[in-house]
Amino acid sequence: MSGIAVAQKYQARIYVTLRPSVLDPAGTAVQSGLQHMGYDNVERVRIGKYIELTLSCVDEAAASQQLNLICDQLLANPVIENYTFELTVNK
């Protein structure tokens, strides 16, 4: 048996949202539209992004580390956005 690690496929669900201190004009517009439609009980709307991707890594720690880099470098603007992700084994 060799010591070569076999890559595992992981499914990532990534959520990117504006930081709470950043104004969200799109969210404000949606909230206003909802109120005009009679949905007066909607108090706050924030608009974000949802991204799914599949990646192959030797383990979950490596997949998480790579996802953090991907989010910081491309998928989110760390100055104005936060991100979270869920990672599951892709069967």
The 8 nearest C-alpha neighbors of each residue, nearest first, counted from 0:
[[1, 2, 3, 4, 5, 6, 57, 7],
 [0, 2, 3, 4, 5, 6, 57, 7],
 [3, 1, 4, 0, 5, 57, 6, 58],
 [4, 2, 1, 5, 0, 6, 57, 56],
 [5, 3, 57, 2, 6, 1, 58, 7],
 [6, 4, 57, 3, 7, 56, 58, 2],
 [5, 7, 57, 56, 55, 4, 8, 58],
 [6, 8, 55, 56, 57, 9, 5, 58],
 [9, 7, 55, 89, 54, 88, 56, 6],
 [10, 8, 88, 89, 54, 87, 53, 55],
 [9, 11, 53, 87, 89, 86, 52, 88],
 [12, 10, 86, 52, 51, 85, 53, 13],
 [11, 13, 51, 85, 84, 50, 86, 14],
 [12, 14, 84, 50, 49, 83, 11, 51],
 [13, 15, 49, 83, 82, 48, 84, 16],
 [16, 14, 82, 48, 47, 81, 75, 49],
 [17, 15, 47, 81, 80, 82, 18, 14],
 [16, 18, 80, 79, 81, 21, 19, 47],
 [17, 19, 80, 20, 21, 79, 81, 16],
 [18, 20, 21, 17, 22, 16, 80, 79],
 [19, 21, 18, 22, 17, 79, 23, 80],
 [22, 20, 18, 19, 17, 23, 79, 80],
 [21, 23, 24, 20, 19, 17, 18, 27],
 [22, 24, 26, 25, 27, 21, 45, 46],
 [25, 23, 27, 26, 28, 22, 29, 45],
 [26, 24, 28, 27, 23, 29, 46, 45],
 [25, 27, 45, 44, 29, 46, 23, 28],
 [26, 28, 24, 30, 25, 29, 31, 23],
 [29, 27, 31, 25, 26, 30, 24, 32],
 [30, 28, 32, 26, 31, 27, 33, 25],
 [29, 31, 27, 33, 32, 28, 44, 26],
 [30, 32, 28, 34, 29, 33, 27, 35],
 [33, 31, 29, 35, 34, 30, 28, 36],
 [32, 34, 36, 30, 38, 35, 31, 29],
 [33, 35, 38, 39, 37, 31, 36, 32],
 [36, 34, 32, 37, 33, 31, 38, 39],
 [37, 35, 33, 34, 38, 32, 39, 31],
 [36, 38, 34, 35, 39, 33, 40, 32],
 [39, 37, 34, 33, 40, 36, 41, 35],
 [38, 40, 34, 41, 37, 33, 42, 35],
 [39, 41, 38, 42, 34, 37, 33, 43],
 [42, 40, 39, 43, 38, 30, 34, 33],
 [41, 43, 40, 44, 39, 30, 34, 38],
 [42, 44, 41, 30, 45, 26, 27, 40],
 [45, 43, 26, 30, 27, 46, 29, 42],
 [46, 44, 26, 23, 47, 43, 27, 25],
 [45, 47, 26, 25, 44, 16, 23, 48],
 [48, 46, 16, 15, 45, 17, 49, 14],
 [49, 47, 15, 14, 50, 16, 46, 13],
 [48, 50, 14, 13, 15, 47, 51, 12],
 [51, 49, 13, 12, 48, 14, 52, 11],
 [52, 50, 12, 11, 13, 49, 53, 10],
 [51, 53, 11, 10, 54, 50, 12, 13],
 [54, 52, 10, 9, 11, 8, 55, 51],
 [53, 55, 9, 8, 56, 52, 10, 62],
 [54, 56, 8, 7, 6, 9, 53, 57],
 [57, 55, 6, 7, 58, 62, 61, 8],
 [56, 58, 6, 7, 5, 4, 61, 55],
 [59, 57, 61, 56, 60, 62, 7, 6],
 [58, 60, 62, 61, 63, 56, 57, 86],
 [59, 61, 63, 62, 58, 64, 57, 65],
 [62, 60, 64, 59, 63, 58, 65, 56],
 [61, 63, 59, 65, 60, 64, 56, 66],
 [64, 62, 66, 60, 65, 61, 59, 67],
 [63, 65, 61, 67, 62, 66, 60, 68],
 [64, 66, 62, 68, 67, 63, 61, 69],
 [67, 65, 69, 63, 68, 64, 70, 62],
 [66, 68, 70, 64, 65, 69, 71, 63],
 [67, 69, 71, 65, 66, 70, 72, 64],
 [70, 68, 66, 72, 67, 71, 73, 65],
 [69, 71, 74, 67, 75, 68, 73, 72],
 [72, 70, 68, 69, 75, 73, 67, 77],
 [71, 73, 69, 70, 68, 74, 75, 76],
 [74, 72, 70, 69, 75, 71, 76, 68],
 [73, 75, 70, 69, 72, 71, 76, 15],
 [76, 74, 70, 71, 73, 77, 80, 15],
 [75, 77, 80, 78, 79, 71, 74, 73],
 [78, 76, 80, 79, 75, 71, 81, 82],
 [77, 79, 76, 80, 81, 18, 75, 17],
 [80, 78, 18, 77, 76, 17, 21, 81],
 [81, 79, 17, 18, 77, 76, 16, 75],
 [82, 80, 16, 18, 15, 17, 77, 83],
 [83, 81, 15, 14, 16, 80, 84, 75],
 [82, 84, 14, 13, 15, 81, 85, 12],
 [83, 85, 13, 12, 14, 86, 11, 82],
 [84, 86, 12, 11, 13, 87, 83, 10],
 [85, 87, 11, 10, 9, 84, 12, 88],
 [88, 86, 10, 9, 89, 11, 85, 59],
 [87, 89, 9, 10, 8, 90, 86, 7],
 [88, 90, 9, 8, 10, 87, 53, 7],
 [89, 88, 8, 9, 87, 10, 7, 53]]
